[in-house]
């Protein structure tokens, strides 16, 4: 639980500002869930927390054993891959929109009112 503390630079609270600026170096908003290099592992981790995806993954694993094979291995993987790709594309688009919105908010001009 991190709190953002914003101190106006008016000279009266210089000591408090200097102490707080060590812990809170930036004042930017970030609502995105992923970074470009963590998207795939984090998204797969989230996808396999859903019971339906685990069920399809279980069917794929079962079809790799010849004694229990019902469909061809590739055909059994198809529903899982389609669902995972669709969810990944949706999450990527949503996260990119959040990134663009955060960028516009972070670079917008603000006013600070002081008593």
C-alpha positions as CSV (number, residue, x, y, z in Angstrom):
1,X,0.0,0.0,0.0
2,X,1.8,3.0,-1.3
3,X,0.4,6.5,-0.9
4,X,1.3,9.3,-3.3
5,X,2.2,12.4,-1.4
6,X,2.3,15.7,-3.4
7,X,3.9,18.7,-1.7
8,X,3.8,22.1,-3.3
9,X,7.2,23.6,-3.7
10,X,6.6,26.8,-1.8
11,X,9.6,26.8,0.6
12,X,7.6,26.2,3.8
13,X,7.6,22.4,3.6
14,X,11.1,21.9,2.1
15,X,12.2,19.4,4.8
16,X,9.0,17.2,4.4
17,X,9.3,17.4,0.6
18,X,12.9,16.3,0.6
19,X,12.1,13.4,2.9
20,X,9.1,12.3,0.8
21,X,10.9,12.7,-2.5
22,X,13.4,9.9,-1.6
23,X,10.6,7.4,-1.4
24,X,8.3,8.7,-4.1
25,X,10.4,9.9,-7.0
26,X,7.7,10.3,-9.5
27,X,4.1,11.5,-9.6
28,X,2.9,9.6,-12.6
29,X,-0.2,7.4,-13.0
30,X,0.2,3.8,-14.2
31,X,-2.8,1.6,-14.6
32,X,-1.4,-0.9,-17.0
33,X,-1.0,-4.5,-16.0
34,X,1.8,-5.6,-18.2
35,X,5.2,-4.6,-19.5
36,X,6.2,-5.6,-23.1
37,X,8.6,-8.3,-21.7
38,X,6.2,-9.6,-19.0
39,X,3.1,-9.8,-21.1
40,X,3.3,-13.5,-22.2
41,X,4.2,-15.1,-18.9
42,X,1.8,-13.0,-16.8
43,X,-1.0,-13.4,-19.3
44,X,-0.6,-17.2,-19.4
45,X,-0.5,-17.3,-15.6
46,X,-3.8,-15.4,-15.5
47,X,-5.4,-17.5,-18.2
48,X,-4.6,-20.8,-16.5
49,X,-6.3,-19.6,-13.3
50,X,-9.6,-20.0,-15.1
51,X,-11.2,-23.4,-14.7
52,X,-12.2,-23.7,-18.4
53,X,-8.7,-23.2,-19.6
54,X,-7.4,-25.8,-17.2
55,X,-10.0,-28.2,-18.4
56,X,-8.9,-27.8,-22.0
57,X,-5.3,-28.1,-21.0
58,X,-6.1,-31.3,-19.2
59,X,-7.7,-32.7,-22.3
60,X,-4.6,-31.7,-24.4
61,X,-2.4,-33.5,-21.9
62,X,-4.6,-36.6,-22.0
63,X,-4.5,-36.8,-25.8
64,X,-0.7,-37.0,-25.7
65,X,-1.1,-40.5,-24.2
66,X,-1.9,-43.1,-26.9
67,X,-4.0,-45.2,-24.6
68,X,-6.5,-42.4,-23.9
69,X,-6.2,-40.5,-27.2
70,X,-9.6,-39.6,-28.5
71,X,-8.7,-36.9,-31.1
72,X,-5.5,-36.2,-32.9
73,X,-3.1,-34.3,-30.7
74,X,-3.2,-31.2,-32.9
75,X,-7.0,-31.1,-33.0
76,X,-7.3,-31.3,-29.2
77,X,-4.9,-28.3,-28.9
78,X,-6.9,-26.2,-31.3
79,X,-9.7,-25.0,-28.9
80,X,-7.2,-24.1,-26.2
81,X,-5.0,-22.2,-28.5
82,X,-8.0,-20.3,-30.0
83,X,-9.3,-19.3,-26.6
84,X,-5.9,-18.3,-25.3
85,X,-5.1,-16.2,-28.4
86,X,-8.4,-14.5,-28.3
87,X,-8.0,-13.6,-24.6
88,X,-4.4,-12.5,-25.2
89,X,-5.4,-10.2,-28.0
90,X,-8.2,-8.7,-26.0
91,X,-5.9,-8.1,-23.0
92,X,-3.2,-6.6,-25.1
93,X,-5.6,-4.1,-26.7
94,X,-7.1,-3.2,-23.4
95,X,-3.7,-2.7,-21.8
96,X,-2.5,-0.6,-24.7
97,X,-5.5,1.6,-24.4
98,X,-4.8,2.0,-20.7
99,X,-1.2,2.9,-21.6
100,X,-2.3,5.6,-24.0
101,X,-4.7,7.1,-21.5
102,X,-2.0,7.1,-18.8
103,X,0.3,8.8,-21.2
104,X,-2.2,11.6,-21.9
105,X,-2.9,12.0,-18.2
106,X,0.7,12.1,-17.2
107,X,1.7,14.7,-19.8
108,X,-1.3,17.0,-19.3
109,X,-0.9,20.4,-17.6
110,X,-2.0,20.7,-14.0
111,X,-2.6,23.5,-11.6
112,X,-1.6,23.4,-8.0
113,X,-3.6,25.6,-5.6
114,X,-2.0,26.7,-2.4
115,X,-3.6,28.6,0.4
